[in-house]
Amino acid sequence: MRKLREVLRLSYSAGLSIRKISASTKISVGSIQNILKLAVQLKITWPLPEDWDDQTLALKFYPRSDAQPSAKFQEPVWTDVHRELKKKGLTKQLLWEEYTQQYPNRCYSYSQFCARYADWRKKQKRSMRQTHRAGDKLFIDYAGPTMPVVCASTGEIRTAQIFVAVLGASNYTFAEATWSQSLPDWLGSHVRAFEFFGGTTLMLVPDNLKSGVTKACRYDPELNPSY
């Protein structure tokens, strides 16, 4: 990153904590931890040698990066960014940090990265805007990622499913964790969601989960009798 020198100075010379360095440089705590860990492995201390410019320093940390200094910023490949963001666990923060490691002296700041990505998305294919009336639809599904739950007495780790129900008009959301996506948990989560919202909508819009929809069909789906 272009702020490698500042991170090293604040840590070794000023003696600031990682969180204070993060607040000062606007670099994530995880990235700063990785920089300082790599500095120890590379035996890089402060002050740096006088003949080390930003390009030399960047190549010490990221030998495979394009560390050529330039007044022109390197534009990310937004189609790749957009595709990567669809993967579980990937965020714009992580993709920006990978981008800064690849072009440490020609990278946009995180705020500019996000703003330019938003501008790029606006220029892509238009999508139809859906308008929902209040009390009309409740969208229901399980979130993809599960959550680990640790037993305090035994240390055993179990994974919990995350049930989510969202009102179409207001985006008002109910979410809870259950041990499975089986029929009893599926029905129980619905009951608790209705109690949370204080009523029901005219229509429920679930995904084709087997506990709710036995046979999927666009026009005449076969619902589970208990559901």
Secondary structure as UniProt FT lines:
FT   TURN            2..3
FT   HELIX           4..8
FT   HELIX           9..13
FT   HELIX           18..25
FT   HELIX           29..41
FT   TURN            42..43
FT   TURN            50..51
FT   HELIX           54..61
FT   TURN            63..64
FT   HELIX           78..84
FT   TURN            85..86
FT   TURN            88..89
FT   HELIX           92..102
FT   TURN            104..105
FT   HELIX           110..122
FT   TURN            134..136
FT   STRAND          137..142
FT   STRAND          147..150
FT   TURN            152..154
FT   STRAND          157..167
FT   TURN            168..170
FT   STRAND          173..178
FT   HELIX           183..197
FT   STRAND          203..206
FT   TURN            210..212
FT   STRAND          213..215
FT   STRAND          222..223
//
